[in-house]
């Protein structure tokens, strides 16, 4: 039992279970799932579907944070990828042509890879601190997305493109399978090869890893490129789900939610060991929390405040140092109370 209590996934799973339990008590229909037109519908399905872009971004962010880095540009890359793909489709003669949709997606993903490479070059080659290097693209990228859309919301009428965000396979949303595929790729690369050890080594001590023969520059560039790819795919999901691209609001605050998901999942911002499964659970916690806030009718103007408070509580509960402090204070007060009671009896 003690080993289970100390497992890195214990607290994230317990917190997710508590949120789901609260929703079930508040609304017994929360767990109800129905099938319509061969597709599953329900609150749990919505959490998986709407949380898919955040899970994708968080997967890439996990590897970046494992190298003791950060990527603040993922939200902007989400907006850029969605804007470019919708722009290409909107200019086609037949927006539902498969070749047009595939080329639009391919161009968007290629641009996302290039933007990830740009971040990697600034961090690994130019030696700029990750928070500054990615902040540059965070600011400029949002402007690039608005330039692509000319400051307008681009709408498309392409069922084939919409299938990515709203379609279903085996009754489940396509987005769930996209996340599963990217998670499987990340796990395969990091847990079934030496790449995962290289990432952790670079995160613990980049200079020592370089001296030991690890090509730390290449490792850093790879994680930023992969993070850019994950953000680009998330951008496709976001834009296809609403069949439009909004360069101003698409992917807004995704970078902060992704960082929170990674931290809640047990990965330290100091780099080193990372937990991809924990990150997925962290993203589910954030999306479940968002769904809960909307469900209980909290006013929109204080939604972010409530969300921030709950996330703070979650992080404190997960912190071993905080728990030890509470236990120490409780034991001290209990011991003091016993001494006073014993002293009073002796007198």
ROMARTI-959715 format. One record per residue (C-alpha): residue number from 1; x negated, y negated, z. Coordinates in steps of 0.001 Angstrom, whole numbers, plus 500000, padded with zeros to 6 digits. Each point is the difference from the previous one (the first is absolute). Example, Ala and Ser with C-alpha at 12.3 -4.5 7.8 and 13.67 -1.06 7.14 Angstrom:
{1,{487700,504500,507800}}
{2,{498630,496560,499340}}
This chain:
{1,{500000,500000,500000}}
{2,{497135,497649,500835}}
{3,{498414,500650,496587}}
{4,{503315,499191,498313}}
{5,{500242,496779,502006}}
{6,{496539,498927,498856}}
{7,{500559,500871,496321}}
{8,{499695,496944,497763}}
{9,{503428,500657,498471}}
{10,{501846,500460,503306}}
{11,{500902,496361,500633}}
{12,{500875,499076,496384}}
{13,{502309,503030,499755}}
{14,{501510,499255,503423}}
{15,{500663,496377,499024}}
{16,{501573,501002,496669}}
{17,{502170,502562,501783}}
{18,{501085,497352,502532}}
{19,{501020,497600,497229}}
{20,{501979,502720,498226}}
{21,{501650,501000,503282}}
{22,{501015,496388,500667}}
{23,{501538,499769,496545}}
{24,{501890,503244,500537}}
{25,{501399,498749,503332}}
{26,{500897,496607,498540}}
{27,{501497,501456,496812}}
{28,{500737,503768,499953}}
{29,{500325,499827,496196}}
{30,{496347,499006,499716}}
{31,{498923,503580,499236}}
{32,{502850,500743,497613}}
{33,{498872,500818,496456}}
{34,{502343,500369,497052}}
{35,{499469,501144,496424}}
{36,{501377,497917,497148}}
{37,{499213,500584,496342}}
{38,{497245,502410,500948}}
{39,{498225,497498,502260}}
{40,{499729,499805,503770}}
{41,{501245,496884,501777}}
{42,{499713,498942,503630}}
{43,{498015,497868,502420}}
{44,{497151,502512,500214}}
{45,{499742,500124,496209}}
{46,{499978,496187,499882}}
{47,{497126,499914,502493}}
{48,{497979,502353,497814}}
{49,{500871,498169,496789}}
{50,{499545,496413,501173}}
{51,{496977,500945,502096}}
{52,{498191,501662,497083}}
{53,{498212,496828,498764}}
{54,{498753,499267,503525}}
{55,{498795,503591,500390}}
{56,{498074,499756,496731}}
{57,{498338,496726,500971}}
{58,{499217,501397,503462}}
{59,{498274,503082,498556}}
{60,{497556,497783,498127}}
{61,{499633,497658,502970}}
{62,{499053,502938,502237}}
{63,{496910,500802,497966}}
{64,{498998,496341,499850}}
{65,{500353,499577,503767}}
{66,{498050,503231,500525}}
{67,{497002,498216,498438}}
{68,{500463,497172,502533}}
{69,{501572,497849,497301}}
{70,{503373,498421,499335}}
{71,{501991,499244,496859}}
{72,{502265,496977,500256}}
{73,{500677,499962,496256}}
{74,{502236,503091,499758}}
{75,{503212,497950,500119}}
{76,{498798,497831,497129}}
{77,{498999,503074,497979}}
{78,{503506,501394,500564}}
{79,{501434,496780,498547}}
{80,{497549,499919,497065}}
{81,{500600,503627,498997}}
{82,{503767,499600,500084}}
{83,{499855,496698,498126}}
{84,{497770,501305,497198}}
{85,{501975,503189,499427}}
{86,{503333,498136,499908}}
{87,{498549,497337,497689}}
{88,{498817,502606,497477}}
{89,{503306,501873,500111}}
{90,{502068,496810,499684}}
{91,{498156,499050,496807}}
{92,{500657,503342,498311}}
{93,{502606,500420,497278}}
{94,{501449,503042,501742}}
{95,{499358,499763,503738}}
{96,{500931,503649,500541}}
{97,{497340,501397,497672}}
{98,{497875,502521,501873}}
{99,{496767,498908,498336}}
{100,{500684,496370,500970}}
{101,{500732,500908,503611}}
{102,{496899,502198,500266}}
{103,{497754,497363,498419}}
{104,{501381,497340,502347}}
{105,{499339,502197,503013}}
{106,{496556,500908,498710}}
{107,{499016,496361,499473}}
{108,{501260,499098,503483}}
{109,{498018,502816,501605}}
{110,{496858,499143,498024}}
{111,{500244,496426,501221}}
{112,{500502,501265,503569}}
{113,{496861,502125,499681}}
{114,{498068,496987,498736}}
{115,{501214,497854,502910}}
{116,{498963,502716,502438}}
{117,{496606,500139,498275}}
{118,{499735,496229,500346}}
{119,{500521,500268,503751}}
{120,{497483,502832,500171}}
{121,{497367,497994,498132}}
{122,{500428,496997,502288}}
{123,{499712,502164,503124}}
{124,{497386,502574,498947}}
{125,{497858,498064,497536}}
{126,{500376,496349,500983}}
{127,{500035,500801,503721}}
{128,{503035,497811,500742}}
{129,{501932,500928,503124}}
{130,{503051,502110,499021}}
{131,{502522,497670,501601}}
{132,{498657,497054,497977}}
{133,{499470,501932,496760}}
{134,{503553,501342,499975}}
{135,{501471,496723,501246}}
{136,{498793,498441,496736}}
{137,{502091,502425,497945}}
{138,{502875,499773,502476}}
{139,{500355,496292,499266}}
{140,{499030,500025,496320}}
{141,{501926,503210,499275}}
{142,{503307,498548,501069}}
{143,{499353,497135,497590}}
{144,{499072,502451,497230}}
{145,{503279,501863,500537}}
{146,{501942,496752,499691}}
{147,{498058,499076,496865}}
{148,{500929,503347,498442}}
{149,{503680,499424,500797}}
{150,{499806,496242,499210}}
{151,{501401,499368,503460}}
{152,{503232,501820,499111}}
{153,{501479,503374,500906}}
{154,{499538,502352,497043}}
{155,{502851,502478,499598}}
{156,{499877,503125,497852}}
{157,{502635,502387,498709}}
{158,{498180,503302,499798}}
{159,{501534,503134,501577}}
{160,{496725,501869,499430}}
{161,{498081,497405,502000}}
{162,{502710,499809,502668}}
{163,{499739,503777,500402}}
{164,{496710,499568,501854}}
{165,{501622,498019,502795}}
{166,{503595,501208,499941}}
{167,{499868,503431,498342}}
{168,{500039,503375,501704}}
{169,{498236,503346,499690}}
{170,{501437,503018,501812}}
{171,{502522,497559,501555}}
{172,{497185,498016,501665}}
{173,{498824,496517,498890}}
{174,{497160,500027,497467}}
{175,{498079,497624,502284}}
{176,{499692,502763,502608}}
{177,{498209,502233,497494}}
{178,{497739,497125,498945}}
{179,{498943,499465,503625}}
{180,{499511,503740,500492}}
{181,{497787,500155,496910}}
{182,{497793,497084,501051}}
{183,{499757,501343,503560}}
{184,{499003,503426,498663}}
{185,{497329,498412,497795}}
{186,{498649,497960,502922}}
{187,{499944,503041,502307}}
{188,{498372,502149,497328}}
{189,{497253,497453,499349}}
{190,{499296,499180,503636}}
{191,{500585,503322,501784}}
{192,{498961,502537,497368}}
{193,{496856,498192,498883}}
{194,{497145,498089,501581}}
{195,{501582,496645,499090}}
{196,{501910,499838,503267}}
{197,{496787,500434,502006}}
{198,{498289,497365,497873}}
{199,{502837,497527,500671}}
{200,{499840,500640,503740}}
{201,{496209,499706,499995}}
{202,{500102,496674,498167}}
{203,{502649,498768,502436}}
{204,{497946,500992,503033}}
{205,{496662,498632,498787}}
{206,{499552,498925,496370}}
{207,{496248,499419,500305}}
{208,{499335,503365,501631}}
{209,{502163,501752,497415}}
{210,{498043,498275,497211}}
{211,{496693,501063,501495}}
{212,{501269,503577,500315}}
{213,{500625,500147,496246}}
{214,{503675,499052,499772}}
{215,{500748,497556,497192}}
{216,{501928,497647,502247}}
{217,{500498,497424,497228}}
{218,{501734,502574,497805}}
{219,{502127,501233,502908}}
{220,{501163,496466,500796}}
{221,{500859,499301,496383}}
{222,{501938,503265,499689}}
{223,{502214,499330,503030}}
{224,{500886,496501,498807}}
{225,{500757,501290,496493}}
{226,{502220,502730,501470}}
{227,{501730,497444,502217}}
{228,{500666,497838,496950}}
{229,{501449,503017,498160}}
{230,{502334,500802,502917}}
{231,{501174,496380,500117}}
{232,{500563,500019,496223}}
{233,{502180,503121,500188}}
{234,{501909,498412,502884}}
{235,{500589,496966,497784}}
{236,{501520,502233,497321}}
{237,{502331,501567,502569}}
{238,{501087,496629,501369}}
{239,{500698,498447,496604}}
{240,{501674,503078,498507}}
{241,{502269,500341,503030}}
{242,{501601,496616,499237}}
{243,{499189,499909,496257}}
{244,{498319,496633,500412}}
{245,{496762,498329,501028}}
{246,{499688,497119,502441}}
{247,{496455,498664,500088}}
{248,{500694,497938,503107}}
{249,{501675,502509,502326}}
{250,{499084,503476,498760}}
{251,{497647,501718,502431}}
{252,{500169,497099,502449}}
{253,{498456,500923,503400}}
{254,{499230,503539,498789}}
{255,{496377,499554,501022}}
{256,{500981,499336,503610}}
{257,{502492,502870,500176}}
{258,{497396,502321,498459}}
{259,{497388,499017,502586}}
{260,{502537,500596,502772}}
{261,{500899,503398,498541}}
{262,{496334,501015,499904}}
{263,{499381,498863,503583}}
{264,{503171,501637,501315}}
{265,{498909,503191,498233}}
{266,{496845,500155,502106}}
{267,{497308,498611,497691}}
{268,{497732,497474,501699}}
{269,{499271,496610,498443}}
{270,{496375,500586,501032}}
{271,{499662,502583,497239}}
{272,{499028,503646,500132}}
{273,{502564,502772,500390}}
{274,{503287,499554,498201}}
{275,{503343,501823,500000}}
{276,{502067,499922,496807}}
{277,{502908,501974,501470}}
{278,{500064,497610,502945}}
{279,{500144,497098,497542}}
{280,{503064,501509,498293}}
{281,{501694,500343,503385}}
{282,{499051,496399,500807}}
{283,{501569,498792,496738}}
{284,{503148,501999,500785}}
{285,{500130,498362,503437}}
{286,{499849,496529,498455}}
{287,{502645,500800,497388}}
{288,{502252,501652,502601}}
{289,{499590,496970,502227}}
{290,{500945,497703,497114}}
{291,{503075,502117,499244}}
{292,{500951,499998,503689}}
{293,{499729,496219,500252}}
{294,{502313,499516,497026}}
{295,{502412,502659,501230}}
{296,{500555,498511,503458}}
{297,{500595,496577,498463}}
{298,{497087,497964,501325}}
{299,{500126,496501,498413}}
{300,{497559,499663,497070}}
{301,{498291,496957,501518}}
{302,{498684,502025,502952}}
{303,{499459,503322,498214}}
{304,{496241,499500,499677}}
{305,{499701,499034,503673}}
{306,{501827,503141,501125}}
{307,{497931,502125,497640}}
{308,{496759,498490,501300}}
{309,{501025,500593,503637}}
{310,{500898,503626,499361}}
{311,{496764,500632,498099}}
{312,{498060,498433,502902}}
{313,{501733,502330,502449}}
{314,{499275,502974,497734}}
{315,{496299,499111,499791}}
{316,{499774,499533,503771}}
{317,{501638,503367,500644}}
{318,{497581,501622,497587}}
{319,{496959,498319,501595}}
{320,{498219,502407,502315}}
{321,{498306,497111,501833}}
{322,{503359,498354,500701}}
{323,{501490,503271,501259}}
{324,{497018,500641,502275}}
{325,{500318,496485,501430}}
{326,{503676,500558,500778}}
{327,{499289,503376,501603}}
{328,{497143,498518,502053}}
{329,{502173,497145,501288}}
{330,{502841,502396,500789}}
{331,{497652,502312,501932}}
{332,{498475,497044,501868}}
{333,{503414,498666,501057}}
{334,{501185,503495,500961}}
{335,{496840,500621,502052}}
{336,{500324,496603,501734}}
{337,{503643,500659,500827}}
{338,{499133,503404,501492}}
{339,{497240,498506,502142}}
{340,{502295,497291,501316}}
{341,{502698,502565,500781}}
{342,{497485,502272,501787}}
{343,{498586,497059,501965}}
{344,{503492,498954,501069}}
{345,{500813,503538,501228}}
{346,{496735,500259,501968}}
{347,{500735,496712,501737}}
